[in-house]
Amino acid sequence: MKRFISTILILAFAAAAFSSCMKSRGDFIIYCPVGDSAESLDPQIADGSAASVIAGNCFEGLVRVDENGGIEPGAAVSWEVSPDGLTYKFILRQDSGWLLTKVARSGLGDKLPEDFDTRVTAGDFVFAFRRAVSPVTASVNSALLGPIKNASKIMGGSISPDELGAVAVSDYELHIELEYPARDFLRLLATPVFMPCKEEFFDLCAGRYGLGLKYMLFNGPFYLTRWVPDTSYRLVRNKDYKGEREVLPAAVWLSVNADGQHAAEKFAKGNYTMAFLDSSQLPLISGNKKIAVKEYADSNWSLIFNQKSGYLSDKALRKALAMSFDAGALAPPEYMSEKAEGFLPSFCRPQFIAPPGGMDIIYDETEAKSLLAEAKASLGAEKFELSLLCLEEHGEMLKNQLQVWQKALGVSVTVNLNPVPRSEFAATAASGNYEMAFYPISHFNISASEFFRAFTTKNKENIINLNDEDYNGLVSALLKTGNEAEYEAAYGEIINYIADSALYLPVFSEKSWFAAVNNLKGVYYYSSKDNLYFISAQK
């Protein structure tokens, strides 16, 4: 059967131990840098790398994604899906409980009743889901609950969260009704926004839930014992955890290192067990026989067009520029030496053969000139002066493309480079203060469907500022597919639409690396370094 999952990287490294690790199997500590600091560890509103990693390891959803990309039981021991794909029935573990730490007990003091119920129940999931879709919560990932019945209406404010299609039939049986079949729904259930929340504890926190160790409960493989903002987090094995597998590491230290170069230097000195590295950091560990690396590509450096920027709202002009962009004329740095294949980075591409035809934007100088003439007529202009935002380090490379455009399109099109330092680049693009940009399109979601959703109207990740109801409709259709054949067809329609509309042009894939000491195995992640799991890590 064809598999529709994000590519899984399984790390299985074997050899010498870190001096900081304990000797016996499972009694060792993992040290890992993260690129940001968490403002909140409330899973319903958690955002950013540190918050996602912590939530994914300290909480347990109904299901888990395993090392092979399959679905395994989490807080639920079993489930049934109706033939029409609209009803999911889950039976929960009866031995799963909330870990109420000493810090939380002392923090809440006499507010905490003596008979506080630490069972993880179906009601905890219903309460969490309702919180996630409530406009009051302002969850950045609320859209992931979109398939659930009435979720969109609740998020729009027209009906109450109580009307969400999730019902606790009993303490250990949960039913979820969907608006439409969603083939990725089980995988979505493994993301932090779907993690349970104990209503009684939440109320006792009086608006501070997830904002400190005193205001947190845990039901996952690990629990948090240290939280120093902008510095570090310590995750410790939850000995009371009940699940399909044993929790092997004794602890995980996450150190905040917003400066990737600094993190790489510390890793090279032996301060970390593992780290994600880019090409500029890789030389720091080259030749170190105690470290193994695994290459992956989760970004495509692309020519992107700001759809709100005057002339570039015109499809013909975008296509003229895209079809006269010649990657072969560029000399890219080593980390982006491979030509991008397809509109999704290879790390998150569904594992099936894409439908043929219309899957790429091919260099065609003759067609580009014809499209330019069409753009002149539709826009009522004879000349176009445009700017191209880029990193300073890419300026020399892209000067060659300016010459290509001049040759292909003549004096009618003038493109000026706007090189900025790396420290300003992402913020400049996110502000919308650009016309064209040479920009890395990355994937941080759990499925290809969510990748495409990033370009829908009003999505916070919509870097190209696309406001296109036709595109929105295609993404909606993809999200609503219930089987593999429908998904493949809907996926192909979106790819064809992106190519035909020249919404962006993938140019080069960027190489990144996961590096770990040779003795580490069992850590796995998929689609993004934010979906990182330590439960089975061992020497």
RODO-2510 file (C-alpha; in nm, 4 decimals, decimal comma):
residues 539
     n   res          X          Y          Z
     1     m     0,0000     0,0000     0,0000
     2     k     0,1248     0,3464    -0,0792
     3     r     0,2200     0,5461     0,2253
     4     f     0,1258     0,9093     0,2669
     5     i     0,3561     1,0207     0,5434
     6     s     0,6270     1,2771     0,5920
     7     t     0,9692     1,1266     0,5462
     8     i     1,0964     0,9812     0,8744
     9     l     1,4604     1,0035     0,9672
    10     i     1,5580     0,7260     1,2049
    11     l     1,8812     0,7792     1,3840
    12     a     2,0683     0,4610     1,4661
    13     f     2,4228     0,5522     1,5591
    14     a     2,6533     0,3137     1,7471
    15     a     3,0013     0,3390     1,9156
    16     a     3,1778     0,5419     2,1895
    17     a     2,9919     0,7092     2,4750
    18     f     2,9802     1,0699     2,5824
    19     s     3,1612     1,1275     2,9108
    20     s     2,8481     1,2989     3,0408
    21     c     2,6346     0,9874     2,9878
    22     m     2,5742     0,7267     3,2576
    23     k     2,6933     0,3724     3,2035
    24     s     2,3871     0,1490     3,2181
    25     r     2,1387     0,1137     2,9338
    26     g     1,8633     0,3709     2,9651
    27     d     2,0297     0,5583     3,2544
    28     f     2,1959     0,8199     3,0425
    29     i     2,1265     1,1862     2,9786
    30     i     2,0786     1,3508     2,6399
    31     y     2,2058     1,7058     2,5919
    32     c     2,0551     1,8952     2,2981
    33     p     2,0403     2,2616     2,1885
    34     v     1,7146     2,4280     2,0803
    35     g     1,6909     2,7450     1,8775
    36     d     1,4418     2,9422     2,0861
    37     s     1,2861     2,9818     2,4288
    38     a     0,9313     2,8812     2,5172
    39     e     0,6926     3,1501     2,6358
    40     s     0,4285     2,8943     2,7352
    41     l     0,4203     2,5163     2,7656
    42     d     0,0434     2,4953     2,7490
    43     p     0,0117     2,2436     2,4601
    44     q    -0,2981     2,4171     2,3239
    45     i    -0,1050     2,7374     2,2602
    46     a     0,2572     2,6146     2,2485
    47     d     0,4486     2,7698     1,9603
    48     g     0,8118     2,7484     1,8551
    49     s     1,0756     2,4774     1,8559
    50     a     1,1405     2,4439     2,2307
    51     a     0,7703     2,4436     2,3208
    52     s     0,6891     2,1858     2,0520
    53     v     0,9693     1,9492     2,1549
    54     i     0,8832     1,9733     2,5245
    55     a     0,5090     1,9303     2,4682
    56     g     0,5667     1,6343     2,2379
    57     n     0,7742     1,4539     2,5004
    58     c     0,6034     1,5570     2,8263
    59     f     0,2447     1,4978     2,7127
    60     e     0,0720     1,2004     2,5539
    61     g    -0,2006     1,2313     2,2930
    62     l    -0,4487     0,9646     2,1952
    63     v    -0,1912     0,8174     1,9553
    64     r     0,1780     0,8448     1,8791
    65     v     0,3777     0,8413     1,5552
    66     d     0,6467     0,5722     1,5743
    67     e     0,9956     0,5454     1,4236
    68     n     0,8595     0,4088     1,0969
    69     g     0,5926     0,6726     1,0505
    70     g     0,3137     0,4432     1,1631
    71     i     0,0478     0,5131     1,4251
    72     e     0,0706     0,3407     1,7607
    73     p    -0,1427     0,3645     2,0762
    74     g    -0,0847     0,6546     2,3104
    75     a    -0,3356     0,7413     2,5803
    76     a    -0,5801     0,5286     2,3777
    77     v    -0,5314     0,1527     2,3656
    78     s    -0,7531     0,1044     2,0607
    79     w    -0,9766     0,2860     1,8153
    80     e    -1,2309     0,2257     1,5421
    81     v    -1,3046     0,4367     1,2357
    82     s    -1,6449     0,4198     1,0688
    83     p    -1,6579     0,3107     0,7019
    84     d    -1,7402     0,6663     0,5924
    85     g    -1,4392     0,8027     0,7820
    86     l    -1,6498     1,0440     0,9878
    87     t    -1,6616     0,8772     1,3294
    88     y    -1,3631     0,7840     1,5466
    89     k    -1,4166     0,5844     1,8660
    90     f    -1,1269     0,5620     2,1120
    91     i    -1,0899     0,3402     2,4190
    92     l    -0,8458     0,4949     2,6688
    93     r    -0,5987     0,3266     2,9006
    94     q    -0,7344     0,2854     3,2507
    95     d    -0,3879     0,2872     3,4084
    96     s    -0,2743     0,6197     3,2617
    97     g    -0,2469     0,9090     3,5043
    98     w    -0,1437     1,2703     3,5459
    99     l     0,1843     1,3315     3,7259
   100     l     0,1228     1,5958     3,9904
   101     t     0,4735     1,7085     4,0872
   102     k     0,5812     1,8280     4,4300
   103     v     0,6353     2,1726     4,2808
   104     a     0,2758     2,1863     4,1559
   105     r     0,1403     2,0545     4,4885
   106     s     0,3265     2,3154     4,6884
   107     g     0,2491     2,5900     4,4374
   108     l    -0,1252     2,5393     4,4518
   109     g    -0,1218     2,4694     4,8248
   110     d    -0,4600     2,4372     4,9927
   111     k    -0,6334     2,5201     4,6642
   112     l    -0,5660     2,1624     4,5571
   113     p    -0,8328     1,9263     4,6929
   114     e    -0,7205     1,6136     4,8730
   115     d    -0,9282     1,3991     4,6394
   116     f    -0,7834     1,5521     4,3215
   117     d    -0,8464     1,3049     4,0380
   118     t    -0,5197     1,2217     3,8598
   119     r    -0,6736     0,9807     3,6074
   120     v    -0,6383     1,0708     3,2398
   121     t    -0,9943     1,0545     3,1097
   122     a    -1,1873     1,1134     2,7899
   123     g    -1,3141     1,4363     2,9444
   124     d    -0,9568     1,5694     2,9577
   125     f    -0,9367     1,5386     2,5795
   126     v    -1,2759     1,6963     2,5215
   127     f    -1,1806     1,9927     2,7401
   128     a    -0,8470     2,0317     2,5579
   129     f    -1,0086     2,0216     2,2133
   130     r    -1,2690     2,2784     2,3150
   131     r    -0,9974     2,5057     2,4497
   132     a    -0,7992     2,4715     2,1286
   133     v    -1,0842     2,5851     1,9027
   134     s    -1,2135     2,8577     2,1332
   135     p    -1,1346     3,2073     2,0005
   136     v    -1,0518     3,3050     2,3599
   137     t    -0,7539     3,0672     2,3628
   138     a    -0,6101     3,2094     2,0380
   139     s    -0,4270     2,8857     1,9604
   140     v    -0,1811     2,9258     1,6737
   141     n    -0,2510     2,5661     1,5708
   142     s    -0,6293     2,5642     1,6077
   143     a    -0,6690     2,5049     1,2328
   144     l    -0,5394     2,1499     1,2844
   145     l    -0,8712     2,0708     1,4534
   146     g    -1,0581     2,1882     1,1431
   147     p    -1,1845     1,8416     1,0430
   148     i    -1,3795     1,8013     1,3710
   149     k    -1,7514     1,8759     1,3448
   150     n    -1,8359     2,2415     1,4177
   151     a    -1,4691     2,3396     1,4717
   152     s    -1,4728     2,6055     1,1996
   153     k    -1,7939     2,7612     1,3276
   154     i    -1,6551     2,7730     1,6804
   155     m    -1,3284     2,9294     1,5671
   156     g    -1,5339     3,1826     1,3741
   157     g    -1,7247     3,2732     1,6894
   158     s    -2,0703     3,1756     1,5668
   159     i    -2,1306     2,8868     1,8082
   160     s    -2,0061     2,7734     2,1493
   161     p    -1,7071     2,5372     2,2022
   162     d    -1,9522     2,3040     2,3796
   163     e    -2,0885     2,2130     2,0364
   164     l    -1,7602     2,0653     1,9149
   165     g    -1,7964     1,7123     1,7770
   166     a    -1,5989     1,5434     2,0566
   167     v    -1,7887     1,3582     2,3305
   168     a    -1,6774     1,1673     2,6392
   169     v    -1,9142     0,8698     2,6322
   170     s    -1,7579     0,7518     2,9616
   171     d    -1,4374     0,8152     3,1513
   172     y    -1,2508     0,5875     2,9119
   173     e    -1,4402     0,6148     2,5829
   174     l    -1,4133     0,9132     2,3499
   175     h    -1,6044     0,9705     2,0258
   176     i    -1,4986     1,2262     1,7662
   177     e    -1,7263     1,3260     1,4770
   178     l    -1,5700     1,4849     1,1685
   179     e    -1,7171     1,7252     0,9164
   180     y    -1,5441     1,5350     0,6374
   181     p    -1,3106     1,2359     0,6020
   182     a    -0,9526     1,3403     0,6739
   183     r    -0,6888     1,0810     0,5895
   184     d    -0,4261     1,2524     0,8089
   185     f    -0,6490     1,2810     1,1141
   186     l    -0,4781     1,0153     1,3261
   187     r    -0,1416     1,1728     1,2559
   188     l    -0,2765     1,5139     1,3532
   189     l    -0,3895     1,3671     1,6867
   190     a    -0,0223     1,3147     1,7766
   191     t     0,0537     1,6892     1,7673
   192     p     0,0710     1,9031     2,0850
   193     v    -0,2502     2,0967     2,0243
   194     f    -0,4438     1,7676     2,0675
   195     m    -0,2825     1,6821     2,4025
   196     p    -0,5217     1,6440     2,6999
   197     c    -0,5842     1,9107     2,9633
   198     k    -0,7294     1,8528     3,3129
   199     e    -1,0105     2,1048     3,3534
   200     e    -0,9988     2,1107     3,7354
   201     f    -0,6237     2,1761     3,7403
   202     f    -0,6533     2,4327     3,4618
   203     d    -0,9122     2,6267     3,6624
   204     l    -0,6956     2,6134     3,9771
   205     c    -0,4112     2,7782     3,7831
   206     a    -0,6300     3,0887     3,7356
   207     g    -0,4940     3,1867     3,3940
   208     r    -0,1332     3,0754     3,4560
   209     y    -0,1580     2,7205     3,3181
   210     g     0,1631     2,6302     3,1340
   211     l     0,3500     2,9423     3,2482
   212     g     0,5675     2,7775     3,5116
   213     l     0,6463     2,4480     3,6823
   214     k     0,3867     2,5223     3,9522
   215     y     0,1166     2,5327     3,6869
   216     m     0,1771     2,2142     3,4931
   217     l     0,0589     1,8530     3,4917
   218     f     0,2217     1,5846     3,2756
   219     n     0,0979     1,2567     3,1289
   220     g     0,3814     1,1822     2,8858
   221     p     0,7095     0,9885     2,8921
   222     f     0,8928     1,2791     3,0579
   223     y     0,8134     1,5639     3,2930
   224     l     0,9777     1,9029     3,3356
   225     t     1,1891     1,9682     3,6450
   226     r     1,3803     2,2766     3,5336
   227     w     1,2707     2,5794     3,3327
   228     v     1,5065     2,8755     3,3152
   229     p     1,3735     3,1129     3,0455
   230     d     1,6201     3,1776     2,7636
   231     t     1,8622     2,9287     2,9204
   232     s     1,7611     2,5634     2,9625
   233     y     1,5001     2,2964     3,0331
   234     r     1,5400     1,9597     3,2041
   235     l     1,3089     1,6707     3,1135
   236     v     1,3188     1,3700     3,3468
   237     r     1,1882     1,0187     3,2857
   238     n     0,8307     0,9827     3,4135
   239     k     0,8462     0,6570     3,6107
   240     d     0,4661     0,6490     3,6334
   241     y     0,4198     0,6689     3,2568
   242     k     0,2050     0,3949     3,1073
   243     g     0,2419     0,3366     2,7369
   244     e     0,3371     0,0968     2,4610
   245     r     0,7084     0,1286     2,5288
   246     e     0,9567     0,1841     2,8060
   247     v     1,1048     0,5302     2,8567
   248     l     1,4796     0,4713     2,8154
   249     p     1,6719     0,7971     2,8820
   250     a     1,7007     0,9125     3,2423
   251     a     1,6773     1,2766     3,1381
   252     v     1,7029     1,5243     2,8525
   253     w     1,8630     1,8672     2,8856
   254     l     1,7536     2,1244     2,6284
   255     s     1,9785     2,4301     2,6139
   256     v     1,8601     2,7480     2,4442
   257     n     2,1087     2,8467     2,1745
   258     a     1,9539     3,0945     1,9349
   259     d     2,2981     3,1336     1,7763
   260     g     2,3410     2,8149     1,5754
   261     q     2,7129     2,8738     1,5333
   262     h     2,7593     2,8884     1,9102
   263     a     2,5582     2,5670     1,9505
   264     a     2,7755     2,3914     1,6929
   265     e     3,0925     2,5038     1,8696
   266     k     2,9658     2,3673     2,2010
   267     f     2,8673     2,0405     2,0327
   268     a     3,2155     2,0064     1,8842
   269     k     3,3617     2,0492     2,2353
   270     g     3,1493     1,7646     2,3705
   271     n     2,8814     1,9650     2,5527
   272     y     2,5935     1,8101     2,3542
   273     t     2,4885     1,4595     2,2638
   274     m     2,3106     1,5681     1,9453
   275     a     2,2369     1,8797     1,7409
   276     f     2,0820     1,9970     1,4154
   277     l     2,3422     2,1708     1,1985
   278     d     2,3467     2,3724     0,8793
   279     s     2,6285     2,3843     0,6266
   280     s     2,8111     2,6738     0,7921
   281     q     2,8300     2,4759     1,1184
   282     l     2,9204     2,1355     0,9740
   283     p     3,2951     2,2089     0,9362
   284     l     3,3215     2,2476     1,3135
   285     i     3,2696     1,8720     1,3582
   286     s     3,4324     1,7487     1,0380
   287     g     3,6851     1,4788     1,1118
   288     n     3,5468     1,4087     1,4589
   289     k     3,5271     1,0302     1,4672
   290     k     3,3022     1,0335     1,7741
   291     i     3,0222     1,2068     1,5836
   292     a     2,8008     1,0686     1,3059
   293     v     2,5847     1,2827     1,0766
   294     k     2,2674     1,2211     0,8761
   295     e     2,1835     1,4472     0,5830
   296     y     1,8309     1,5651     0,5056
   297     a     1,6669     1,8493     0,3100
   298     d     1,3752     2,0347     0,4670
   299     s     1,4100     2,3651     0,2765
   300     n     1,3917     2,4711    -0,0867
   301     w     1,5557     2,8013    -0,1724
   302     s     1,2958     2,9517    -0,3998
   303     l     1,2121     3,2587    -0,6018
   304     i     0,9004     3,3871    -0,4261
   305     f     0,6629     3,6617    -0,5336
   306     n     0,4788     3,8960    -0,2982
   307     q     0,1217     3,8717    -0,4245
   308     k     0,0349     4,2077    -0,2674
   309     s     0,3117     4,3875    -0,4482
   310     g     0,1574     4,5746    -0,7410
   311     y     0,2772     4,4270    -1,0668
   312     l     0,3486     4,0848    -0,9178
   313     s    -0,0192     4,0180    -0,8566
   314     d    -0,0259     3,9550    -1,2325
   315     k     0,0153     3,5860    -1,3169
   316     a     0,1647     3,6467    -1,6602
   317     l     0,4438     3,8642    -1,5205
   318     r     0,5246     3,6101    -1,2487
   319     k     0,5404     3,3320    -1,5041
   320     a     0,7612     3,5409    -1,7335
   321     l     1,0074     3,5953    -1,4500
   322     a     0,9918     3,2332    -1,3343
   323     m     1,0306     3,0855    -1,6830
   324     s     1,3376     3,3025    -1,7451
   325     f     1,5058     3,2085    -1,4165
   326     d     1,8004     2,9861    -1,5042
   327     a     1,9347     2,7864    -1,2093
   328     g     2,2038     2,6482    -1,4373
   329     a     2,3562     2,9936    -1,4685
   330     l     2,4080     3,0203    -1,0934
   331     a     2,6976     2,8959    -0,8826
   332     p     2,5294     2,8137    -0,5519
   333     p     2,7126     2,7516    -0,2249
   334     e     2,7791     2,3906    -0,1349
   335     y     2,4816     2,3614     0,1002
   336     m     2,2338     2,4279    -0,1814
   337     s     2,4118     2,2548    -0,4664
   338     e     2,1258     2,0221    -0,5555
   339     k     1,8459     2,1421    -0,7818
   340     a     1,5102     2,1387    -0,6069
   341     e     1,2783     1,8653    -0,7284
   342     g     0,9165     1,9553    -0,6785
   343     f     0,7334     2,2218    -0,4834
   344     l     0,7787     2,0556    -0,1440
   345     p     1,1139     1,9951     0,0250
   346     s     1,2073     1,6290    -0,0110
   347     f     1,1957     1,5738     0,3665
   348     c     0,8190     1,6222     0,3784
   349     r     0,7126     1,4999     0,0358
   350     p     0,4458     1,2258     0,0381
   351     q     0,5890     0,8911    -0,0580
   352     f     0,4043     0,8365    -0,3812
   353     i     0,4791     0,9160    -0,7434
   354     a     0,3297     1,2541    -0,8249
   355     p     0,0839     1,2733    -1,1169
   356     p     0,2570     1,3534    -1,4463
   357     g     0,2266     1,6836    -1,6299
   358     g     0,2448     2,0415    -1,5092
   359     m     0,4668     1,9481    -1,2175
   360     d     0,7438     2,1990    -1,2820
   361     i     0,8183     2,5426    -1,4224
   362     i     1,0616     2,4924    -1,7096
   363     y     1,3046     2,7539    -1,8419
   364     d     1,1600     2,8769    -2,1722
   365     e     1,2863     3,2114    -2,3000
   366     t     1,0424     3,2252    -2,5915
   367     e     0,7403     3,1602    -2,3714
   368     a     0,8707     3,4096    -2,1148
   369     k     0,8802     3,6857    -2,3779
   370     s     0,5251     3,6016    -2,4858
   371     l     0,4056     3,6155    -2,1241
   372     l     0,5818     3,9484    -2,0735
   373     a     0,3885     4,0932    -2,3676
   374     e     0,0679     3,9627    -2,2092
   375     a     0,1601     4,1248    -1,8780
   376     k     0,2288     4,4587    -2,0463
   377     a    -0,1151     4,4531    -2,2035
   378     s    -0,3010     4,3524    -1,8885
   379     l    -0,1150     4,5947    -1,6601
   380     g    -0,0962     4,8830    -1,9065
   381     a     0,2774     4,9257    -1,8590
   382     e     0,5778     4,9056    -2,0880
   383     k     0,8478     4,8763    -1,8234
   384     f     0,8740     4,7055    -1,4875
   385     e     1,1292     4,7950    -1,2203
   386     l     1,1396     4,5306    -0,9459
   387     s     1,3543     4,4459    -0,6458
   388     l     1,4850     4,1073    -0,5320
   389     l     1,5410     4,0574    -0,1593
   390     c     1,8254     3,8202    -0,0765
   391     l     2,0931     3,7372     0,1777
   392     e     2,4151     3,9345     0,1444
   393     e     2,6015     3,6073     0,0923
   394     h     2,3865     3,5314    -0,2140
   395     g     2,4347     3,8684    -0,3827
   396     e     2,7177     3,7693    -0,6143
   397     m     2,5427     3,4491    -0,7181
   398     l     2,2195     3,6282    -0,8048
   399     k     2,3927     3,8952    -1,0120
   400     n     2,4220     3,6263    -1,2782
   401     q     2,0441     3,5862    -1,2785
   402     l     1,9982     3,9599    -1,3288
   403     q     2,1995     3,9222    -1,6487
   404     v     1,9850     3,6256    -1,7527
   405     w     1,6674     3,8307    -1,7061
   406     q     1,8163     4,1205    -1,9007
   407     k     1,9057     3,8897    -2,1881
   408     a     1,5720     3,7061    -2,1877
   409     l     1,3301     3,9929    -2,1216
   410     g     1,5226     4,2929    -2,2529
   411     v     1,5078     4,6469    -2,1186
   412     s     1,1388     4,6127    -2,0291
   413     v     1,2302     4,4524    -1,6979
   414     t     1,4831     4,5886    -1,4510
   415     v     1,5536     4,3908    -1,1344
   416     n     1,7577     4,5430    -0,8520
   417     l     1,9112     4,3339    -0,5763
   418     n     1,8313     4,4155    -0,2145
   419     p     2,0883     4,2165    -0,0142
   420     v     2,0456     4,2197     0,3639
   421     p     2,2351     4,0510     0,6493
   422     r     2,1100     3,7156     0,7730
   423     s     2,0020     3,8762     1,1021
   424     e     1,7481     4,0946     0,9160
   425     f     1,6478     3,8660     0,6317
   426     a     1,3613     3,6603     0,7784
   427     a     1,2018     3,9585     0,9515
   428     t     1,2144     4,1680     0,6330
   429     a     1,0427     3,8952     0,4317
   430     a     0,7833     3,8288     0,7052
   431     s     0,6943     4,1987     0,7184
   432     g     0,5927     4,1823     0,3517
   433     n     0,8419     4,4555     0,2668
   434     y     0,9644     4,2946    -0,0537
   435     e     0,8565     4,2355    -0,4160
   436     m     1,0559     3,9238    -0,4989
   437     a     1,2843     3,7289    -0,2695
   438     f     1,5266     3,4395    -0,2887
   439     y     1,3941     3,2661     0,0183
   440     p     1,4099     2,9224     0,1873
   441     i     1,0641     2,7653     0,1987
   442     s     1,0653     2,5158     0,4839
   443     h     0,8225     2,2662     0,6292
   444     f     0,7346     2,2690     0,9982
   445     n     0,4063     2,0821     0,9956
   446     i     0,3090     1,7201     1,0242
   447     s     0,1906     1,6541     0,6678
   448     a     0,2091     1,7776     0,3105
   449     s    -0,1511     1,8955     0,3466
   450     e    -0,0446     2,1338     0,6222
   451     f     0,2455     2,2553     0,4078
   452     f     0,0012     2,3710     0,1422
   453     r    -0,2282     2,5236     0,4037
   454     a     0,0540     2,7653     0,4884
   455     f    -0,0250     2,9653     0,1720
   456     t    -0,3968     3,0016     0,2355
   457     t    -0,5530     3,3399     0,3069
   458     k    -0,4692     3,4874     0,6513
   459     n    -0,2387     3,2005     0,7472
   460     k     0,0473     3,3398     0,9570
   461     e     0,2988     3,1405     0,7509
   462     n     0,1742     3,2810     0,4185
   463     i     0,5048     3,4412     0,3226
   464     i     0,3871     3,5168    -0,0333
   465     n     0,0707     3,6953     0,0901
   466     l    -0,1512     3,4879    -0,1357
   467     n    -0,5216     3,5718    -0,1205
   468     d    -0,6718     3,3326    -0,3720
   469     e    -1,0085     3,1646    -0,3188
   470     d    -0,9360     2,9094    -0,5919
   471     y    -0,6194     2,8018    -0,4119
   472     n    -0,8010     2,7988    -0,0771
   473     g    -1,0605     2,5699    -0,2302
   474     l    -0,7999     2,3275    -0,3613
   475     v    -0,6347     2,3056    -0,0186
   476     s    -0,9728     2,2535     0,1444
   477     a    -1,0423     1,9684    -0,0972
   478     l    -0,7042     1,8115    -0,0182
   479     l    -0,7664     1,8300     0,3552
   480     k    -1,1039     1,6624     0,3086
   481     t    -0,9802     1,3633     0,1107
   482     g    -1,0683     1,0353     0,2729
   483     n    -0,8606     0,7833     0,0763
   484     e    -0,5320     0,7548    -0,1056
   485     a    -0,6657     0,7861    -0,4604
   486     e    -0,8520     1,1075    -0,3765
   487     y    -0,5478     1,2444    -0,1972
   488     e    -0,3167     1,1768    -0,4910
   489     a    -0,5563     1,3503    -0,7304
   490     a    -0,6083     1,6516    -0,5018
   491     y    -0,2354     1,6767    -0,4362
   492     g    -0,1691     1,6814    -0,8103
   493     e    -0,4256     1,9572    -0,8645
   494     i    -0,2536     2,1820    -0,6112
   495     i     0,0908     2,1207    -0,7600
   496     n    -0,0413     2,1975    -1,1075
   497     y    -0,2092     2,5143    -0,9796
   498     i     0,1111     2,6369    -0,8136
   499     a     0,3068     2,5746    -1,1320
   500     d     0,0485     2,7291    -1,3635
   501     s     0,0128     3,0367    -1,1428
   502     a     0,3873     3,0636    -1,0721
   503     l     0,3182     3,1241    -0,7045
   504     y     0,6826     3,0455    -0,6332
   505     l     0,9723     2,8739    -0,8082
   506     p     1,1805     2,6133    -0,6187
   507     v     1,5443     2,6517    -0,7234
   508     f     1,7839     2,4666    -0,4912
   509     s     1,7434     2,2250    -0,2021
   510     e     1,9306     2,3140     0,1137
   511     k     2,1248     2,0429     0,2898
   512     s     2,0981     2,0193     0,6660
   513     w     2,2381     1,7632     0,9053
   514     f     2,1428     1,5815     1,2209
   515     a     2,4586     1,5123     1,4171
   516     a     2,4884     1,2807     1,7167
   517     v     2,7545     1,1009     1,9133
   518     n     2,8217     0,7606     1,7626
   519     n     2,6660     0,5673     2,0483
   520     l     2,3238     0,7331     2,0299
   521     k     2,0371     0,5528     1,8636
   522     g     1,6587     0,5532     1,8847
   523     v     1,6043     0,9290     1,8593
   524     y     1,3669     1,0029     1,5733
   525     y     1,1973     1,2975     1,4094
   526     y     0,9863     1,3689     1,1019
   527     s     0,8950     1,6637     0,8782
   528     s     1,0687     1,9074     1,1112
   529     k     1,3195     1,9141     1,3915
   530     d     1,0295     2,0328     1,6087
   531     n     0,8779     1,6823     1,5887
   532     l     1,1611     1,5260     1,7873
   533     y     1,1174     1,2268     2,0206
   534     f     1,3489     1,0873     2,2875
   535     i     1,1426     0,8053     2,4418
   536     s     1,3407     0,5212     2,2804
   537     a     1,6847     0,6839     2,2807
   538     q     1,9637     0,4611     2,4058
   539     k     2,3333     0,3843     2,3749
***
